[in-house]
Amino acid sequence: MKYAVILGDGMADWKIKDLGDRTCLEAAKTPCMDSLAPHAEIGLCKTVPDGMKPGSDVANMSVMGFNPTLFYTGRSPLEAVSMGIKLRDTDVTIRTNVVTLSDDEPYEQKTMVDYSSGEISTQEAGELIAYLKKFFDDDTFTLYPGVSYRHCMVVANGPTGCDLTPPHDISDRKITDYLPKGPNADVYLAMMKRSYELLKDHPVNKKRIAEGKNPANSIWFWGEGTKPGMESFEKLHGLKGGVISAVDLVKGIGLLAGMELIDVPGITGNYDTNFQGKADYAVDALLGGLDFVYIHMEGPDECGHHGDPAHKVFSIEEIDGKVVKTLVDRLSAAGEDYAILVCPDHPTPCACKTHVSDPIPYLIYTNVKDLGNGASRYTEDDAAKTGLYLPDGYELMARLLAIK
């Protein structure tokens, strides 16, 4: 039996007036999932435990079968692991975005214009982080470049408990009420303010402004955490697993769970990613010896954060037509028994441009038996109407792997 999770990050949504009071899942043309739905188990699942923030870290950990209340130690250490950063038990990691802030003065009165600096390229962002390292790196603080706007800082022997707000939670808002609070807050804020002075006139940003793009004129700290420990997926389930993602967070969870990272060319972490490549590499890995693959697509989430329902619908249609269909067609043609789980990790409604803790709709399909429980499509409303509700997100993996 071969198993796959096809995860459309942030894919679930609220009703959108411009889509005829439909969600993106309802508005999308999804013929493959429509054909599976009557024969699949469809329901709702709570992936974010009460009291925890609805981040992709907590939610993906849940879907991957790990209880976040037991294993979660923060977002940034998961990303740090994927970036190859060697962490000591006393290190504190902090996610470091390069963001676009407004030109208002003083710094505390600025507005979060763009949490991703216009999806800045990795090369441009790398130049900016390299420049900041000259001023910030010392025996305590070390900056590490990542992908696009996503970077990391490690604080040696640092304190924990600082209240740091994800920048994608405050799009178009003044940052006044969302600045660091708690241990080391003054130090972090001073670094953020200094970064603005250093970056606002940097050649990379002058060029971006001349090209009509958002400048990466400040760093923004969030996602504090410490070195995590997780159990091996193979030891837990007796299955060899792999992960496909453009996002360090998801790759880090996979690495900590002892899974193989499957590199796919042309993946971007947005709606322009190589959907077909992800599907083909996943099937190749399954037919080549892996038992399980976790295929993560960030595109719907990014579109939700940008309030872009048109491209969110496009991303869902690509997931259906290129990823779900390819797995079903190729595994069937190969004569394999298989079971797949299709779901988001959390909703990212276009209306609020950030994550919410609402239960997510899920679909489990297998070619070995009919699991149909009354749904005609895979949508939020169809999932709710089945009456099936899982209160713990990590139950999803158990339900998928129980199919033999």
C-alpha positions as CSV (number, residue, x, y, z in Angstrom):
1,M,0.0,0.0,0.0
2,K,1.2,3.5,-0.9
3,Y,0.2,6.6,1.0
4,A,0.3,10.3,0.2
5,V,-0.8,13.5,1.8
6,I,-1.6,16.3,-0.7
7,L,-1.7,19.4,1.3
8,G,-2.8,22.8,-0.1
9,D,-1.6,25.2,2.6
10,G,-4.3,27.6,3.6
11,M,-6.6,26.2,0.9
12,A,-9.9,26.5,3.0
13,D,-11.6,29.9,3.1
14,W,-14.8,31.8,3.9
15,K,-17.5,32.8,1.4
16,I,-16.3,35.5,-1.0
17,K,-18.7,38.0,-2.5
18,D,-16.7,38.3,-5.8
19,L,-16.9,34.5,-6.2
20,G,-20.7,34.6,-6.0
21,D,-20.7,34.0,-2.2
22,R,-18.6,30.9,-2.6
23,T,-15.4,29.8,-1.1
24,C,-12.3,29.3,-3.3
25,L,-12.8,25.5,-3.1
26,E,-16.4,25.9,-4.2
27,A,-15.5,28.2,-7.1
28,A,-12.6,26.1,-8.4
29,K,-13.1,23.6,-11.2
30,T,-11.9,20.4,-9.6
31,P,-13.1,17.5,-11.7
32,C,-10.7,14.9,-10.3
33,M,-11.6,15.6,-6.6
34,D,-15.3,15.8,-7.7
35,S,-15.0,12.2,-9.1
36,L,-13.3,11.0,-5.9
37,A,-15.7,12.7,-3.4
38,P,-18.7,10.3,-3.6
39,H,-16.3,7.4,-2.8
40,A,-14.2,9.2,-0.2
41,E,-14.4,9.9,3.5
42,I,-15.0,13.6,3.8
43,G,-15.3,15.6,7.0
44,L,-13.9,18.4,9.2
45,C,-10.9,18.2,11.4
46,K,-9.5,20.6,14.1
47,T,-5.7,20.9,13.3
48,V,-4.9,23.7,15.8
49,P,-5.3,22.7,19.4
50,D,-7.1,25.2,21.8
51,G,-4.7,27.8,23.1
52,M,-2.2,27.5,20.2
53,K,-1.8,30.0,17.4
54,P,-3.1,28.8,13.9
55,G,0.3,28.7,12.3
56,S,1.5,26.5,9.5
57,D,4.0,25.0,12.0
58,V,1.4,23.7,14.4
59,A,-1.1,22.7,11.7
60,N,1.3,20.9,9.5
61,M,2.8,19.1,12.5
62,S,-0.8,17.9,13.3
63,V,-1.5,16.7,9.8
64,M,1.8,14.9,9.7
65,G,0.6,12.9,12.7
66,F,2.4,14.6,15.6
67,N,0.5,16.1,18.5
68,P,1.7,19.8,18.7
69,T,1.0,19.9,22.4
70,L,3.8,17.3,22.9
71,F,6.3,18.2,20.2
72,Y,6.0,21.9,19.3
73,T,8.8,24.2,20.5
74,G,8.4,27.1,18.1
75,R,8.4,27.7,14.4
76,S,11.8,29.1,13.7
77,P,13.8,26.0,15.0
78,L,11.9,23.8,12.5
79,E,13.0,26.1,9.7
80,A,16.5,26.3,11.1
81,V,16.9,22.5,10.9
82,S,15.9,22.6,7.2
83,M,18.4,25.4,6.6
84,G,21.2,23.2,8.0
85,I,21.8,25.3,11.1
86,K,23.4,23.3,13.9
87,L,21.6,24.3,17.1
88,R,22.7,23.9,20.7
89,D,20.2,23.2,23.5
90,T,20.7,26.7,24.8
91,D,20.1,28.5,21.4
92,V,17.0,30.4,20.7
93,T,15.9,30.8,17.1
94,I,13.9,33.6,15.7
95,R,12.2,33.8,12.2
96,T,13.5,36.9,10.4
97,N,11.4,38.3,7.6
98,V,12.5,41.1,5.3
99,V,9.4,43.2,5.1
100,T,8.2,46.5,3.5
101,L,7.2,49.1,6.0
102,S,5.7,52.5,5.2
103,D,7.8,55.7,5.2
104,D,6.0,57.1,8.3
105,E,8.2,58.4,11.1
106,P,8.9,57.4,13.8
107,Y,9.5,53.7,13.2
108,E,6.8,52.7,15.8
109,Q,4.2,54.5,13.6
110,K,4.9,52.7,10.4
111,T,2.5,50.4,8.6
112,M,3.1,46.7,7.5
113,V,2.8,47.2,3.8
114,D,4.1,43.8,2.7
115,Y,5.2,40.9,4.9
116,S,7.2,39.4,1.9
117,S,8.7,42.5,0.3
118,G,6.9,41.8,-2.9
119,E,8.1,38.1,-2.9
120,I,11.7,39.3,-3.0
121,S,14.1,37.0,-4.8
122,T,16.4,34.8,-2.8
123,Q,19.4,36.5,-4.4
124,E,18.3,40.0,-3.5
125,A,17.4,39.1,0.0
126,G,20.7,37.2,0.4
127,E,22.6,40.4,-0.4
128,L,20.6,42.3,2.2
129,I,21.1,39.7,4.9
130,A,24.8,39.5,4.1
131,Y,24.9,43.3,4.5
132,L,23.1,43.2,7.9
133,K,25.4,40.5,9.2
134,K,28.3,42.9,9.1
135,F,26.5,45.0,11.7
136,F,24.5,42.5,13.8
137,D,26.5,39.2,14.0
138,D,28.6,38.7,17.1
139,D,29.0,36.1,19.9
140,T,25.3,36.3,20.7
141,F,23.4,37.0,17.5
142,T,23.9,35.3,14.1
143,L,21.8,35.9,11.0
144,Y,21.3,33.2,8.4
145,P,20.0,33.7,4.9
146,G,17.1,31.6,3.7
147,V,14.7,31.6,0.8
148,S,13.0,34.8,-0.5
149,Y,11.8,36.8,2.5
150,R,12.2,34.0,5.0
151,H,15.4,34.1,7.1
152,C,16.6,33.1,10.6
153,M,18.5,34.6,13.6
154,V,20.0,32.4,16.3
155,V,20.5,33.9,19.8
156,A,23.1,32.1,21.8
157,N,22.0,31.5,25.4
158,G,19.0,33.6,24.7
159,P,15.9,34.1,26.8
160,T,12.5,32.8,25.7
161,G,9.0,34.2,26.2
162,C,9.2,37.3,24.0
163,D,5.9,38.2,22.4
164,L,6.6,38.5,18.7
165,T,3.8,38.9,16.1
166,P,3.8,37.2,12.7
167,P,4.0,40.0,10.0
168,H,1.4,38.3,7.8
169,D,-1.1,38.8,10.7
170,I,-0.9,42.6,10.5
171,S,-0.9,43.4,6.8
172,D,-2.0,47.0,6.2
173,R,-2.0,47.8,9.9
174,K,0.2,50.1,11.9
175,I,2.9,48.1,13.7
176,T,2.6,50.2,17.0
177,D,0.7,47.6,19.0
178,Y,2.7,44.6,17.5
179,L,6.3,45.5,18.4
180,P,8.3,43.0,20.5
181,K,7.2,42.7,24.2
182,G,8.9,40.7,27.0
183,P,12.4,39.3,27.4
184,N,14.9,40.9,25.0
185,A,12.2,43.0,23.4
186,D,14.3,46.2,23.6
187,V,17.2,44.5,21.9
188,Y,15.1,43.1,19.2
189,L,13.3,46.4,18.5
190,A,16.6,48.2,18.4
191,M,17.8,45.8,15.8
192,M,14.6,46.2,13.7
193,K,14.9,50.0,13.8
194,R,18.6,49.8,12.9
195,S,17.9,47.5,10.0
196,Y,15.5,50.1,8.6
197,E,18.2,52.8,8.6
198,L,20.6,50.4,7.0
199,L,18.3,49.0,4.3
200,K,16.2,51.9,3.2
201,D,18.8,53.3,0.8
202,H,20.6,50.0,0.0
203,P,21.3,49.6,-3.7
204,V,19.1,46.5,-3.9
205,N,16.1,48.5,-2.6
206,K,16.8,51.5,-4.8
207,K,16.7,49.2,-7.8
208,R,13.5,47.6,-6.6
209,I,11.8,50.9,-6.1
210,A,12.9,52.1,-9.6
211,E,11.3,48.9,-11.0
212,G,8.1,49.6,-9.1
213,K,8.6,46.8,-6.6
214,N,8.3,46.9,-2.8
215,P,11.6,47.5,-1.0
216,A,12.8,45.1,1.7
217,N,13.4,48.0,4.1
218,S,13.3,46.3,7.5
219,I,13.7,43.0,9.2
220,W,10.8,41.7,11.4
221,F,11.3,39.1,14.1
222,W,8.8,36.4,15.0
223,G,8.4,32.7,15.6
224,E,10.7,32.3,18.6
225,G,11.6,28.8,19.5
226,T,14.2,26.3,20.9
227,K,15.7,23.1,19.6
228,P,12.9,20.5,19.1
229,G,12.8,16.8,19.4
230,M,10.4,14.5,17.4
231,E,9.9,10.9,17.0
232,S,10.8,9.0,13.8
233,F,7.9,8.5,11.4
234,E,9.4,5.2,10.3
235,K,9.6,3.9,13.9
236,L,6.1,5.0,14.6
237,H,4.5,3.6,11.5
238,G,6.9,1.2,9.9
239,L,6.9,3.2,6.7
240,K,9.6,5.0,4.8
241,G,8.5,8.6,4.2
242,G,9.5,11.6,2.1
243,V,8.6,15.3,2.0
244,I,8.2,17.6,-1.0
245,S,8.0,21.3,-0.2
246,A,9.5,24.6,-1.1
247,V,9.1,25.8,2.5
248,D,11.8,25.3,5.1
249,L,9.2,24.9,7.9
250,V,7.7,21.8,6.4
251,K,11.0,20.4,5.3
252,G,12.3,20.9,8.9
253,I,9.4,18.9,10.3
254,G,10.1,16.1,7.8
255,L,13.8,16.1,8.7
256,L,13.1,15.9,12.4
257,A,10.7,13.0,11.7
258,G,13.5,11.2,9.8
259,M,11.9,11.6,6.3
260,E,13.7,11.9,3.0
261,L,13.7,15.4,1.5
262,I,12.7,15.1,-2.2
263,D,14.1,18.0,-4.3
264,V,12.0,19.1,-7.2
265,P,13.2,21.7,-9.7
266,G,11.2,24.9,-10.2
267,I,9.3,25.0,-6.9
268,T,8.7,28.4,-5.5
269,G,6.4,28.4,-2.5
270,N,3.8,30.3,-4.5
271,Y,1.1,29.8,-7.2
272,D,3.7,29.8,-9.9
273,T,5.4,26.6,-8.5
274,N,6.0,23.4,-10.4
275,F,2.8,21.6,-9.5
276,Q,3.4,18.9,-12.1
277,G,6.9,18.3,-11.0
278,K,5.8,17.8,-7.4
279,A,3.3,15.2,-8.5
280,D,5.7,13.4,-10.8
281,Y,8.5,13.3,-8.3
282,A,6.1,12.1,-5.6
283,V,4.9,9.2,-7.7
284,D,8.5,8.3,-8.8
285,A,9.5,8.2,-5.1
286,L,6.6,6.0,-4.2
287,L,7.2,3.6,-7.1
288,G,10.9,3.8,-6.3
289,G,10.6,2.4,-2.8
290,L,9.1,5.0,-0.4
291,D,5.8,4.0,1.3
292,F,4.6,7.6,2.1
293,V,5.0,11.1,0.6
294,Y,3.9,14.4,2.1
295,I,3.3,16.9,-0.8
296,H,3.1,20.4,0.4
297,M,1.9,23.3,-1.8
298,E,2.2,26.8,-0.3
299,G,0.5,28.7,-3.1
300,P,-3.1,28.9,-1.7
301,D,-1.7,30.2,1.6
302,E,0.3,33.0,-0.1
303,C,-2.7,34.0,-2.1
304,G,-4.9,34.1,1.0
305,H,-2.3,36.4,2.7
306,H,-2.4,38.7,-0.3
307,G,-6.2,38.7,-0.4
308,D,-6.0,37.2,-3.9
309,P,-9.0,34.8,-4.5
310,A,-8.4,34.6,-8.3
311,H,-4.9,33.0,-7.9
312,K,-6.1,31.0,-4.9
313,V,-8.7,29.4,-7.1
314,F,-6.0,28.9,-9.8
315,S,-3.8,27.1,-7.2
316,I,-6.6,24.8,-6.2
317,E,-7.3,23.9,-9.8
318,E,-3.6,23.2,-10.4
319,I,-3.5,20.9,-7.3
320,D,-6.6,19.1,-8.5
321,G,-5.6,18.8,-12.2
322,K,-1.9,18.2,-11.8
323,V,-1.2,16.8,-8.4
324,V,-4.3,14.8,-7.3
325,K,-5.0,13.5,-10.9
326,T,-1.4,12.5,-11.5
327,L,-1.2,10.5,-8.3
328,V,-4.5,8.8,-9.0
329,D,-3.7,8.1,-12.6
330,R,-0.1,6.9,-12.3
331,L,-0.6,4.8,-9.2
332,S,-3.6,3.2,-10.7
333,A,-1.8,2.5,-14.0
334,A,1.1,1.0,-12.0
335,G,-1.3,-1.4,-10.3
336,E,-0.6,-0.1,-6.9
337,D,-3.0,-0.1,-4.0
338,Y,-3.0,3.4,-2.5
339,A,-4.7,5.8,-0.1
340,I,-4.5,9.6,-0.3
341,L,-5.4,12.4,2.1
342,V,-6.2,15.8,0.6
343,C,-6.5,18.8,2.9
344,P,-5.3,22.2,4.0
345,D,-3.4,22.7,7.2
346,H,-5.6,25.6,8.2
347,P,-7.8,28.1,6.5
348,T,-6.3,31.4,5.2
349,P,-9.3,33.5,4.3
350,C,-8.7,36.2,1.7
351,A,-11.0,38.5,3.7
352,C,-8.6,38.7,6.7
353,K,-5.3,37.8,5.0
354,T,-4.1,35.5,7.8
355,H,-4.6,32.1,9.3
356,V,-7.7,31.2,11.4
357,S,-8.3,28.2,13.7
358,D,-11.5,27.0,11.9
359,P,-11.7,23.2,11.3
360,I,-10.4,22.2,7.9
361,P,-12.2,20.0,5.3
362,Y,-10.4,16.8,4.5
363,L,-10.8,14.0,1.9
364,I,-9.5,10.5,2.3
365,Y,-9.7,8.2,-0.8
366,T,-8.4,4.7,-1.5
367,N,-8.7,2.5,-4.5
368,V,-9.1,-0.6,-2.3
369,K,-12.6,0.1,-0.9
370,D,-15.4,2.7,-1.0
371,L,-15.3,5.1,1.9
372,G,-18.1,7.3,0.7
373,N,-20.1,9.0,3.4
374,G,-22.5,11.2,1.5
375,A,-20.5,14.1,0.1
376,S,-20.8,15.0,-3.5
377,R,-17.9,17.5,-3.7
378,Y,-14.8,18.3,-1.6
379,T,-15.7,21.7,-0.1
380,E,-16.1,23.2,3.3
381,D,-19.9,22.9,3.3
382,D,-19.9,19.4,1.9
383,A,-17.5,18.4,4.7
384,A,-19.7,20.0,7.3
385,K,-22.8,18.3,6.0
386,T,-21.4,14.8,6.5
387,G,-21.4,15.3,10.2
388,L,-17.9,13.7,10.6
389,Y,-15.7,15.8,12.9
390,L,-12.2,14.9,14.2
391,P,-11.3,17.0,17.3
392,D,-7.5,16.3,17.0
393,G,-5.6,16.9,13.8
394,Y,-3.1,14.1,14.4
395,E,-6.0,11.7,14.0
396,L,-5.9,12.3,10.3
397,M,-2.7,10.4,9.8
398,A,-3.9,7.5,11.8
399,R,-7.1,7.3,9.7
400,L,-5.1,7.4,6.5
401,L,-2.6,4.8,7.6
402,A,-5.3,2.5,8.9
403,I,-6.3,1.7,5.4
404,K,-4.6,-1.5,4.3
